[in-house]
């Protein structure tokens, strides 16, 4: 399906397919900044489930919110400021780490919300989302184990 299209995106339509999958299909909405270097994600699909891995190093489990509504999986993380190394006057010498709220959305249709599993280990969020045979009526908040 989508993964097969991504693997075969070379040729005449390669750039167009990459733009479609990279921008609108997975609806990247990092907040408050848009930068693809945050919340890097791998999504695998089988006939029975979706498996989503999201890099979220430095987040506390309590600061990660996962929801599923209208075929959209939304993952939001909030991170406060960091205790960085500073010079003698308290000025930070160099900082590349971000803080604030970051969010990503992924269109994954027909998920069985009663069987979703979420784990957060070593900075990686792993979600297993079994597929339904019937479409759900409403969304549900997903707890992390």
BELSUL-V717414 format. One record per pair of residues at least 24 apart in sequence whose C-alpha atoms are under 6 Angstrom apart, sorted by the first residue. I is the first residue (numbers start at 1). J is the second residue. Records with the same first field share a line. If there is no record, write none. Layout:
I->J / J
This chain:
26->106
27->105
28->104
29->103 / 104
30->102 / 103 / 104
31->101 / 102 / 103
48->130 / 131
49->129 / 130 / 131
50->128 / 129
51->127 / 128
52->126 / 127
53->125 / 126
54->124 / 125
55->124
56->123 / 124
57->123
66->142
67->141 / 142
68->139 / 140
69->139
71->107 / 108 / 109
72->106 / 107 / 108
73->105 / 106
74->104 / 105
75->103 / 104
76->102 / 103
77->101 / 102
110->135
118->144
119->144 / 145
